[in-house]
């Protein structure tokens, strides 16, 4: 498959779903086109609400993006099934009501956003029907998530110290320990992995030496490009990836059903993968490289060399190594995008904290850099990354089959 630019992708995107037909470049937008554009605009509103105003961390923010995306997809399907003359009203209302439920402080902004969307819709029975459909979809989603395990303070990580065991900093706790015990966004079977490497084995020693040499803040082995890649991917991955997709769909729009299914599948896969990842982090409790390198003299492995004062390039979050949360965001995203558009999808990612853009000509190239970035940043052993990608890809395939 040849590489193509985002502009050339427009016609292909319109053909990806069964029965899809490419629209003429000069044809005026149809009601379905406009509804698809509204769905994209509310994705940007969701990012603002969840991460900017709501200040959720990436690993839990993805749950709320998923709640909104699933409700929007249900509203879109119902509006199309019932012949609602205003799918725009349906998808906007569904997103508004879900986000307002979980982020009440953002309600004034969300109310203004909804009013702006509805101002573009003709008043009358069609608009009223669309609003009712959106409200029903949101109410169903919200009801389904009552008692789902979010923010359960009773889940506390308390694994006894020992070789290979992650421990929080003195006086701290495992962040979002409850996340591994939340109900999945879409019910699918659990993916089984082979677990972290034995600290006494050769595979562990190889991963240890790699991150020790390339992941240190003072590394002389890591190239300038590798350092830049590690720093680039240290930004919030759901924001980075979602923004790139919204920009892609601005120039290469899809119809309403295709658009809402793309976001619902992506978010459900990422959410499910994050939940399973945090269950492994809680249960396995495998130590981070900075802890392993500090304790190497006592790990029982003759092939690991301790290094006093070793520190990672990127600061570590307060949860364990296995498996990678960054992988739980990246692999499902890439898998759903690949299934939708093909591997040679061109995306421009932006790290706003650095003010840096990166263009990726394929999803494989994006995954390569995102995976290695966490090793070059000193955050993970390679095994945690590779198993995390396996987990993410398999969950995405299961979710894609399960999502209607």
C-alpha positions, 0 to 999 in steps of 0.5 A: 500500500502506497503512502498518501497524504492526509488530503489524498486520504479524503476519498479513501476515508469515505469508502471504508465502511460497507456501502460508503460512497465518496462524495464529490468535492464540489457537492454541498454538505448533506445533513449527514455530513453536517452531523458528522462534523458536529460529532467531531466538534464535540470530541474537541469539547470533550477533550477540553472538558475532561482534561483542561477543565476537569484536569483528569489524568490520561489514564482516567480521563479516557474513561470519560471520553469513552462514556461520551463517545459511546452515548454519542454513537448510540444517539447517532444510530438511533437517530438514523434508525428513526429517521430523525431530521436532526441527528446533529441535535441528537449527538450534541445533546448526548455528549452534552448530557454525559459530560455535564453529569460527570463535570458539573463545573463545566456545565455553563460552558457545555450549555453554551456549546449546546446552544451554539450547535442547536442554533444551527438546526432548524427549529421544529419537531425534527430538532425536538426528536433529536434532542430527546434521542440524545437525552435518552442515550446519555441517560442510558449510559449514565445509568449503566455506569452507576456503581462501576468501581470508579474512585473506590477508596477501598482499593489500596495497593499494599504489596510487601517490599522485596526484590522485583516489587514496586513501592510508592515513594515514602508517604505516597500511594499508588495513583488510581489504584481502583482503575484496575477494578472498574467495569469495562466500557464494552464487555469482552473477554480478558486478555492473558499475558505471560507476566513480567520477566523473572528478575533472575533471568537473561531476558530481564538482564537484557532489558535492564541493561538497555534501559540503564544505558539509554534511559538515564537522564545523563545517558551518553548512548541515547541520541539527540533524536531519541531524547527528543522522541522520549520528551515528545511522547511524554505528553498526554496521549489521548489528547495528542491522538484525539486532536490528530484524528479530529484534524484528519476528519476536518480534511477527510470527513466521514459520514455520521455513523462512521465517525461516531463508531470510530470514536466509540471503538477507539475510546472503548478499546483504550478504556478497556486496555487501561483497566486491564493494564492497571489491574496488572499494575496492582496485582503484579506490582513490578518495580520500575527501572529506577528502583531496579537499578538502585537495588541491582546489587541484591537482585540475585542476577549476576548480569545486572550492574548497579549504578548509584545515582541513576535517574530517568530522563522522564519523571516516573508516575506513582504506579508500577512498571508492568504493563505500560499505561502509555501502551494501553493508550497507543496500541488500541488507538493505532489498531482501531485506526489501522482497521478503519483507514489502513496502516499508511494513515498520515497523522500530525501529532502535536505536543503543545507543552513543547510546541512541537509537531511530528508527522507520521506516515504510518501507524507502525512508525508512530507505534515504533516511536511511542514504544521506544520513547518510554524506554529512552525516557527511563520509564519502562523495561521493554517487556512492559512495553511489548506486552502492553502493546500485545494487550492493547492490540488484542483488546482493540480487536475484541472491542471492534467486533463487539461494538455494534 
